[in-house]
């Protein structure tokens, strides 16, 4: 799941090396934190949060396959 978020975010920003995804697991829940530069937050979140919402839907589907809950946090 970390690789999925990393791949999608790297395709959205002009400098993919500045995308950092960290993963933490606790009690069957996977917490992913996506960090991008402040000036690139708009590209990753999308208009009215549509891209962020779409990434969360993909993670929900991927998590359902492994019976895990996935939480995505996007920060700068």
N, C-alpha and C positions, 0 to 999 in steps of 0.2 A: 504494500500500500504506500509505503514511503516512496518507492521508485515511481509509482504512478503520479503522485503529487509533484515530485521533483521534475518529471518529464513534462507534465502539462505546464508548470510554472516556467520552466526554461524556454519553452516555445513562445511564451507570451512576452518576455522581457528582452530588451536588446542585448544585455550582457548576462548570459546564463551562468557565469561563474559567481555571480553575487546572490544566487538563490541558495538558501540553506534550509534543509528540512531536518528536524529532529523528531525522534520517535520515542515514546515512553509508554509502557504497558502496565496497567494496574487492574487487577480483578476482572479480566476479560474485556477490558476497554482499552483501545489503542488511542493515545493522544498524539496527534501530529501538530507540530508548530512549523508553519511556513514563514520564513523571514526573507523579505525582499527590501531593497532600498526604498526610502520614503517616497521618492519621486516615481516609483514604479508600482505603488500600491493600486492606483487606479486601473492600470492594465490588468493586474491580477484579479482584482475584485470585480471589475466590469461595470457596465452601466446598470445602475439600480441593483448591484450585487448579483447579477445573473451568472457571471462566470464562477464566482465563489459558490453560489448555490448549486451549479452544475457539478463542480468538483465534489461537493458534499454528497450529492446524489450518487455519483460514481463510487465514492468511498462507502456509502451505505450499502450499495449492491455488492461490492467486493467484501465488505464486512459480513454481510449475510451469508455469503458462501462459506466463511470460516466460523460463523456464529460468534462474531465479535462486534462490539459497538465501536464506531470510529468517530472521534471528535477532531475537527480541523480548526486550528486557530491561525489566523493570518495577521502578522505584525510586521513592523518596520525595524 
